Amino acid sequence: MNFYNINNPTEKVSLKEAVLKSVTRVSDLYMPEYIPILSSEFFNRLNCTSLQKIAFNVSKAMFGQDIPDIALENIINKALNFEIPLRQLDKNLYVLELFHGPTLAFKDVGARFMAGLFGFFLQNENREITILVATSGDTGSAVANAFFNCNRVKVVLLFPSGRVSHIQEKQLTTMGGNITALEVDGDFDDCQHLVKLAFSDVELNKRLNLTSANSINFARLFPQSFYYFYSLGQLPAIKKPLVVSVPSGNFGNLTAGIIAKKMGLHVHNFIASTNINRVIPEYLQNGHFEPHATLHTITNAMDVGNPSNFPRILELYNNRHNEICDDIKGFWFTDDQTRASMRELYELYGYMADPHGAVAYLGLKKFIETNNYTGIFLETAHPAKFPDEVREATGCKVQIPYGLDNLSDLGKMSVEMPNDFDFFRNFLIKSKSQIA
C-alpha cells in the first residue's frame, strides 16, 4: 500500500515513510491510495473474533505486505492488551468504553499501535526521531506512556497552561526520561500552531528529524478504526439501523470511523458531537468551512477551532458536501447542556460519564429522537480524569482507579514557555542532547 499527500497527490510514499517522514507542513496529510473492502466472511465472524484478531485483519488489509505477519501480531498484542467493552444502557442505547488502557483514554489505542510501528521501522536504523505533540490533554499522556523509554525516540509535548484537568496535567508532566513537557501560555490552537511552524522550518526538521504523533499521522489515526469493528462484534442482533455518536475535536476519531465504514462496516450514520467549537456542525449545515479561535469549555479535548483532519474527511468523500451530509450528522452543545447530560446519564441509567462522553450521548439522543435507530455513543475518557465536573453534575465522588491514584505524589516536570516560536525553536535546539 502506498500513501499519497492530499495536498500533492503525485507525492507517494511507503507506509514507513508516511509514519516516520519529517513533514514540512502539518497540512501534508497522507492517505492510502485506496480503501480496501473487507470480506463478507470477516463481518459474518465479528461476533466471535477477538479485538486483537480484528485489528490484525483490518491492518493486514490496509498495509498489505509492508509489515510481516509475525511483527504485526506482536505489535497488536502488545498495544491492545486491554478490553474495550460495549455496555447496554437501554433497549436501543449502548456505550463503547474506550478508557480501559493505561492512561484511561481512547488515545491509548492509536498511540500504542503507533509506538509499535515506530519500533519496527527504526530497529535497524541509526537515527533518532523527535516527536512533537500538541495536546489538549489525553493525546499527550497516551503518547508519553506509549513511547516512554523507546529507543531512538524523543517526545516533546506542548500543552496549554491551565486548560487541562489536574490529573491530565499530572500524566503529562511526571514521566521524565525521553519525555519533555512544555507548558504553553495559550490554548490548544496556539500549541498546534507552534508545532506547525516547527514542521515548516526546514533547518529544524533536518537537525531533529521531526515527526508527529497527533492524529495527523495516519499511524495514530488508523488504529482507532479497530474498535468500531469490535463494537459491532459485541452488539446483539438488531433490527434497526445503527448510528454511532463520536465526541469530536480534531476529528481523527470520526475519520477513523468513516474509514471503517468505507472498508465495509455497516454503520448507517455517524454523529459528529461537538462543544461550542462547532465549525464542523456548521459546515454540515451550510457547506462552508470557517475555522475560528478556540473557545474554552469543560470538554477540553474537543476545544479545537480548526480541526486538522477535516481535509481527510473531504478527501474520503471527494469534496462532495451532499455525500458527507448523507453519512455524517452534526450537533453542538454548551457546557450547561453537557453537565445536564452527565446528570441524566447517572439518574436514568446509573452511568457515570465524563464530559466528552456526555456530549456524545447528547448528539445521539438528539438524532434518535426523530429517527428509529439503535445507537452507540463513545465514552472516550474515564470520569476520574474530570472529578470536579463529574461530582458537580452527579453529586457523587468519582472513585480514582488504579494507575491514577498515585499521581498526586509525583513531582511536576515541565518547562513554562511563552506562545513564541523563537523561544520554542531555541529550546529544541539547545536541549537536543538533554531531552533523552
N, C-alpha and C positions, 0 to 999 in steps of 0.2 A: 504494500500500500504506500503510495506517495501522498504527500501533503502539499497543498498549494497555498500561497499567500493571497488572501482575498483582495488585498489592495494591488497585487501584481500577479495575476493568475499564471503568468508564464514562469514565475519562480516556483519551482517544485523541489521538495526536499524529502529525504527519507524520514522515517519515524525518529531515528536517533537525532537527526538534525532539528526536527520540529521540537523535540524535547529539550535538547541542550543548547541549541543555537542562540548566540547572543543577538538579540533583536535591536534594531536601531530605532524602531518606533513601536509603542505599545499597540498601535492600531494595526501592526503587521500580524494579523491573526491567521493561524494555519488551520486548514480544514482538510479532511480526507478527500481524495479525488472523486470518490463516490461513497454512498452509504450502502453497505451490504444488507441484503434481506435475509433474515434468519429463517430456517426451515419450519414447516408446519409441525414436524416431529419435535423440534425443540420446544415449541409452545405447548404442544399436547402433553409434554412431560414436565412442565414447570412446577406443578404441584408436588412432584416427588423428586425435585432436584435441589441440591444444597446451594446456598449462596455462593460458595467457592466454585462449584461446578458451573453455575450460571455465569459467573464472572469470567471463567476460563473460556466458555463457548462464545460469549459476546466479544471478548478481547481477541480471540483467535479469528473470528470473522472480520474484525476491523483491522488487525495488524498483520494477518497472513503469516508469512514465514519470517517476519522481522525479529521475532524472539522465539528461540527453541521452546518446545512444549514443556520440557522439564524446568527451564528457567522461569517460564510464565507461571507454571503451577507453584513454584517456590515463592515467587513474588506475591501471588494472590493469597496463598495460605498464610504467609507472614503478615500481610497487610490486613486481611479480613478475618481476624481471629476473634471476632465478637459477633453478637447476634444483632439483627435488625428486625424486631418483631412488628407485626401488624396486629393492632388491637381493635376489637369491635366495641364501639360505644353505644350504638343503636342499630335498628334493623338495617338501615342503609348508610350507616356512618362509621367510618374507620379512620384510625390514625396510625401512620407509619412512624415508629420511633427510631430516629437516626442518631440518638445521643448515647449509645452504649459503647462507643470507642474510648480510647484512653484519655482524650481531652473533653469528652462528653458533648461533642458537637458533630454534625453531619460531615464536616470537612475532614474528619479523620479518614473517611473512605478515600477521597481523592488524594490527600496528602501522603498517606502511607503507600498507596499504589504508586504514586509518582516517585517517592523516595526509592522504591524498589527498582523502578526503571532507571533512575539515575545511577544506582549502584551497579546495575547490569551494564550500562553503557560506558561507565567510567572505569570499570575494573581493570582494563588493560591500557589505560591512558595515563600519561604523565603530565597532567594539568589539573588545575584547581578551578572550580566553578564558584562564583559568588552569586547567591540567590537574593534578589531584592523582593521584599514582600510589603506591599501596603495593606494594612489590615484595619478593619473596624472592630476587631475582637477575635472571633473564632478562627479565622484563616491563619493568623499569626501563631496562635498557640498550637494548632494542628500541625502546621509546617515545622515549627520548632521541635515539637515532640517527634515527628516522623524523621527529621534529619539530624537529630541530636547525636553528636559524635560520629557522623558519617564521614568516611574518608574522602578527601578531595572536595569537600563541600563546606562553604561558609554561608551562613544565613544572616541577613540584615533585615530586621523588622522595623517598619515605620508605623506607629500608631498615634492617633490624635489624643493629645493630653486631655484628661478629664472627660473623655467621651466613650470610654469602655467601662464595663462594670468592674467592681473591685476584684472579683475573682478572675475575670478575664485579664485584668492588668497583672495580677499575680502570676498567672500562667505565662504571660508574655515576658515577664521581667525577672524570673527567678532561675533560669536554666544555666546561663553562662556557657562555658565551653566554646563551641563553634557558633553559638547564637549570640547576636548583638541586638539589643532593643534600643530604638531611638524614639523618644517621646517628643512628638512634633507639636509646636504651638499652632494648632489649626484643626481642621476637620479631615474626614477621610479623603475627600477630593483633593485637599492640599497634599496629603501623603501620596496619593496616586499620581498627582502632577509632578512631584519631586522624582518619583520613580520613572515616569515618562521622560523627564528631562535627562535623567541618568542614562536611559537606554538610547536617547538620541545623541549622546555625547560619544563620538567615535573613539576618541583617545581613551576615555574612561572604560569603554567596553573592551578595548584592546588590552588595557592594563589588568582588568579584573575578571574577564570572561563572564560578563553579566548574563543572567537569565532570570526568569520569573517563575514563582510558584503560585501566583494568583491564577484565577480561572482563565486568564488569557492564554495560559499554557494548556494545550489540548490534553496533555498527560494528567493535569489536575482536574480538568472538566469531565473528560470522557468516563472515568470510573464511576461517576455519580449516576450514570445510566444503569448500573448493575442493580441498584435497589428498586428501581421502577419495575424491572422484570421480576425481581424477587417478591415484591409486594403482590403482584398478580398470582404468583405461585402460592401464596398464603391465603388468598381470597377464596372463600367458598363459592360454589356455583351461584351465579347471579343472573337474574333475568333482565335487569335494567342496564342501560349503557353506563360505562364507568367514566367518571371525571376525577381529576387529581388537582388539588389546590396546592400551590407552591409559594411559600413566603419568599419574596423576591427583592433583591437589591442590585447586585451586579449582573444577575440573570444567568450565571453559569449553571445553577441547579436546574432551572427551567430549560435551558438549552440542551442539557444532557437528557432531560425527559423527552424533548422533541426528537433528538437523535434516536432514542429508544423507539419512539413511535414510527419514525422513518425506517427503522430496522424491522418493523412489523408488529410492535406491541399494540394491543387493542385498547387504546385509551380514546374515548370519544372527544373529550376536550381537556385542555389544561387551563387552569385558572391562575393568572398572574396576580397574586395578592400582595399589595404593597402598602406602605405607610403613606404619609403625605408627600413623600418624594415620588410623585405619581406620573413621571414622564412617559412610562410605557402604557398604563391605562389610558392616558390622554391620546397617545399615538393610536391605540386601537380604536378610539372613539372618532378621531378626526383625521387620521392619516399623516399627521405632522409630528416629527421627532424633534423636540425642542428641549435640550438639556438645560438645567438650571442649577443655581448654587444649592448645595446640600442643606437640607433642613434637619435639625437635630430632634430626635424622638427617643422614646423608650425602647424602640426596636432598632438598636444602633447598628446591627449588622446589615440592615436594609437602608441605611442612610446614605444613599448614592444618588446624586443628581444627574450623572452621565454614565449610564451602565455600559461597561466595556464590551459586554457580549452581545449587545443589540445588533452590531453588524453581522454576527454569525446567524442570528435569527433571520435577518433579511436574506442572507445567503442561502439558508436552508429552504426558503420559500421563493427564491428568485425575485426578491423585492416586490412580490405581489401582495399588496395590503389586504385584498379581499380573502386570499388564501390563509394568510396569517390569522385574520379575524375568524375564519371558519374553525380553526383549531384552538385558538387562544382567546380566552375572555379575561378582562382585566377589571379589578376593583381596588380602590384605595380607602384607607381608614385612618381615623385620628387616634391619638393616644387614649382619649376618653373611651372611644369605642373598643379599643384594644383591651383596656382594663375591664370593661364590662364583659367582654368576651371571655377573659380569663375567669371572671366570677361565674359566668353562665356555665362554662365547661365544668367547673367544680361543683356547682349546685345541682346541675342536671345529671351529670354522669360520674361525679366523684373523681374527675380527672384534673390533675394539676398540670397546666401547660405553661410554658414560658411565653413571653410576649410575642415572639415570632410565630410560634405555633398557633397562638390565639388569632393572629392576623390571617393565617391560612384557613383557620376554621371559619372566620367571618366571611372570607371570599367564597368558600364552599357553601356555607349556609345561604348566602345571598343568591348564589346561582341556582341551587336546587330548590329554592322557594317556589320558583316558577318552572322548574324542569324536573321530570320524573326520572332521576338518575340515582345510581349508587355512587357514593363519594368517599375519597380518601384525602385527608389533609396531612401534610408533612410536619412533624414536630422535630425541629432542627437542632435544638439545644436543650440540655437538662434544665429544668426550672431552678435548680440550685445556683445556676450562673447569674440569676437575676432575683436573689432572695427578697430584696426590699419590695420590688414591684409585685412579685407573686404574693407576698404576705399582705400588702396593701389591698390587693384585688380580692383575695380569697379569705383573708382573716386568719390564715393558717401559716405557721412557720414551716419553711422548707427544710427537710432533712438533708444535710450535706452528705453526699455519698463518698465512699472510699475513693481516694485519689484527689479529692478537693479539700478534705478535712485537715490536711497538714500544711496547706499553702500559707496560712497566716503566719506560720513560724519561720518562713523562708524570707531572707533578705532581698530587697529590691535591687536589681542591677540594670540600670538604664541610663541613657545619656539624654538629657534635655537639650533640645535644639530649636532654633527659630525656623519659621517657614521660609527658608532661604537656601536656594540651590548651591550657592558658592560654599556655604558652611557645610552642607551635605557632601558635596564633591570633595572638599578638602579633608573632611573627616574620613571618607572612604579611602582616599589615597594615603593619608598619614597612618591609618590603622590597618593597612593591608597586612602587615606581618603580625599584628597583635590580635586580630579578630578570632583566629583559630583557638 
